[in-house]
């Protein structure tokens, strides 16, 4: 399912398009560092009057020009290099975003699959519970016909069955929604046609002790934040250098002739070479404002990076702490479900003997259902927490730091 989602999920395809656009922007930003060459061909035809002749006369003049022009700004201060490095860092940040999107999609598919399994198991539990309540109602109605209990017992038992049937409808609706959400992640039409597994997988491998903090360096969101901080620093340098003089060279050459067939004759060649040095003097404070803007953006990028690091540590610590608590909670709920099931069976048997009242019977049955439902929910939450831990670490426990997940 994860493989299918990585191949067909449309949100991931959007991330691919953003990555391609960022790489194109990096190439565009690097282009001004190289000379720009343009070829041109011009043709002109003019009519000129000859003044001073005995009779009014005119002459038609045709001229053809073929040439090339080279424009190049010498990067004296490294301003263009700063712009190119900033765009390259942005492209690397977008690439890290794409890796993060892949990792998050894999996590969402896993959690969606676990949710679909739990929803299916909850439907089966609700169906069994409703059927048990119907059998209990049959016993209660039979005792009522024999005069062994009151109409109140029958009414309460019927309410119990109706509540169980309502719960069953809710669980079926939740299963339907879980399957459709998972199908959308897989890039499929949400037809709720997937078939969930019969049981939730077990958490087998324990969390190793002493996980190195360096594992976090492979997290794609931290990598992206670091590259964006680098890009902001390069743009600040570029903004400062915008106040320095810029040297631009322009060279052109070609041929000019009145005859098209002699246009390539070297004797009709023309050329020119220009050099210009420009220094910004007054632009209404625009350059100072641009520098202040890039300074603020760099501070924002630094703060975002620091916050991302703290968030990463919080996510890891929270998931690690929850591992032990979920394990203890699931074990306790398993015992509670077993005891509640035994208590419900015992209560029904004692009710048949007239040793307990209807309230005790109904309460024991509801507790058995609630305990098993809570156990299923906790088992799924424990699996989700392990997925969250992998996501917080940027991969599993075995990958060394620096390895792309």
Secondary structure, 3 states (H helix, E strand, C coil): CHHHHHHHCHHHHHHHHHHHHHHHHHHHHHHCCCCEEEEEEEEEEEEEEECCCCCCEEEEEEEEEEEEEEEEEECCCCHHHHHHHHHHHHHHHHHHHHHHHHHHHHHHHHHHHHHHHHHHHHHHHHHHHHHHHHHHHHHHHHHHHCCCCCHHHHHHHHHHHHHHHHHHHHHHHHHHHHHHHHHHHCCCCCCCCCCCCCCCCCCCCCCCCCCCHHHHHHCHHHHHHHHHHHHHHHHHHHHHHCCCCEEEEEEEEEEEECCHHHCCCHHHEEEEEEEEEECCCCCCCHHHHHHHHHHHHHHHHHHHHHHHHHHHHHHHHHHHHHHHHHHHHHHHHHHHHHHHHHHHHHHHHHHHCCCCCHHHHHHHHHHHHHHHHHHHHHHHHHHHHHHHHHHHHCCCCCCCCCCCC
